[in-house]
Amino acid sequence: MGVAHVATDFEELRLAAERPTTPTASLTAGLAEERVDHRFKALPPDAGGLTVGALAAERRNLFTGGFTTPVLALSAESVEHNLALLETYAERHGLAFAPHGKTSMAPQLFADQLKRGAWGITAAVPHQARVYRAYGIGRIFLANELVDPVALRWLAGEMTADPEFRFICYVDSVRGIELMEEALSASGATRPLDVVVELGAGEGARTGARTEADCAAVADAVAAAGSLRLVGVAGYEGEVPDADPERVRAWLRRLVALAATFDAEKRFTGAEEIVISAGGSAWFDAVADVFAGIPELSSPVLKLLRSGAYVSHDDGHYKHLTPFNRVPGEGALEPAFRLWAQVVSRPTGEQAFLNAGKRDAAYDLDLPEAQVVRSARDGSVRPATGITVTGLSDQHTWVRTEEGAELEVGDWVGMGLSHPCTSFDKWQLIPLVEADGTVSDYIRTFF
């Protein structure tokens, strides 16, 4: 990307931050006005110069409307279904919901999640939080300890400029708290930063204080820091070693017990509510079960779920891990991604190559799955019977074909993907496609 385009992107973020603070208003005023050009893969060449909103209004067909391959599509119906399902699930189980935005980094989807009752949006790093604020997100949960002094100065400024803005982040070390206190004090922060002690999921797991005693030491350090306020506890059950239902629930019970102990010790003084947060995309049924048994504490409890991959779901990793496999009576998520690529070489009767590769498809957990073939001769669609993806190069998909499999140069192959987080991040503008192939919108991402 050239310098001019970088400047344009940052200017758009700055202007978006100055617009009304409701996500819908910011999106309507900003993203739809962006110009379509060479930055965005697969979009019709003849759409160059149109705004995204104008192109969406044309409602072109993904297959006949001038799109080039490879092209990643999101099913409009499946996204809507998934949004509704998690909204209902959270309500049914008395959970607040701050879906992890790192999955999509798409403000339009954040707005949809907020419309569906989300408390706020979860972030992992400062850049993500900056994007959220540029598009009017008023509540951010940062699932990491924030020790970057530049980011903390920015955060202090945001909190001063907007008294309604709420930001919560992890703390898991005394040293981290020292760094936070130093940066916030130097920045002239006008109100304390809310923090939650992160309980690690076990030895060899990811971040978090490993023991209850370690957590208490971190809480003591927060109490001594004038720029911080302890409001709860949190963690990520997906990192429990050798995770199974009982081990995950045992760790979640530790998390709840830690909150109860801290409350009895009056460590949450000044907090209007006590935050207890967990919940990735693989064990939120366990979170719902254990959080249902949280005892009455001295202040209302915000039971905050953070699952993010549900928006698009997938055809691999989360298809196998989703809790809805264990609780089918609660519903089922639908995979929303389909990557379309074109057969560009058929060197033998057992081999073919498509024009999508590692630049286009998630491959860190599973290879793409060939699902359907669209004939280049007549546009008919058929199952991808006998067609298997065996590998990815940078710009090619390796395909093995069984005897009798119908596949020829020019055909389009629709593939399901595994791992939403590494699917979204390869595309800056993703067509949202209705069941008949009509593109109704374009989802902008910021990675």
Buried (B, 14 or more C-beta within 10 A) or exposed (E): EEEEEEEBBEEBBEBBBEBEBBBBBBBBEBBBEBBBEEBBBBBBEEBEEBBBBBBBEEEBBBBEBBBEBBBBBBBBEBBBBBBEBBBBBBEEBEBBBBBBBBBBBBBBBBBBBBEBBBBBBBBBBBEBBBBBBBBBBBBBBBBBBBBBBEBBBBBBBBBBEEEEBBBBBBBBBBEBBBBBBBBBBEBEBEEBBBBBBBBBBBEEBEBBBBEBEBBBBBBBBBBEBEBBBBBBBBBBBBBBEEBEEEBBBBBBEBBBBBBBBBBEEEBBEEBEBBBBBBBBBBBBBBBBBBBEEBEEBEBEBBBBBBBBBBBBBBBBBBBEBBBBEEBEEBBEBBBBBBBBBBBBEBEEEEEBBBBBBBEBBBBEBBBBBBBBBBBEEEEEEEEBEBBBBEEBEEBBBBBBBEEEBEBEEEBBBBBBBBBBBBBBBBBBBBBBBBEEBBBEBBBBBBB
